[in-house]
């Protein structure tokens, strides 16, 4: 798989890339393009995360764990997160 689908350099990013690069990655892109001194770097895109979930068949497990808890209740989220981290 070409890494270009999963990685972008800061200089390639702007605020329009928040959905694929996250807020921090997009802001680093904006600062780079504005000429603010930012060390060269890159962002691993959300497409890499989704590919990882797909390849490891984790999405159904995550949905099952989250469906069993009230995501608005912080006391339930920590144990759910631990179950997700332990999922295989």
SULNOR-V263148 format. One line per field, one symbol per residue. ss: DSSP state (@ for helix, = for strand, . for the rest). psi: psi as a letter, one per 20 degrees, with the letter a starting at -180 (. if undefined). burial: # if it has 9 or more other ideal C-beta (glycine too) atoms within 8 Angstrom, else .. Layout:
# SULNOR-V263148
ss: ???
psi: ???
burial: ???
This chain:
# SULNOR-V263148
ss: ..@@@.===@@@..@@@@@@@@@@@@@@@@@@@........===.@@@@@@@@@@...@@@@@@@@@......@@@@@@@@@@@@@..
psi: ppihiipqqgiiqahijghhirgggghhgggghijpopqqarpprhhgghgggghjlhghggggghhjroiiohhhhghghhgghiq.
burial: .....#####..#...##..#...########.....#....#.#####.###....#..##..##..#......##..#..##..#.
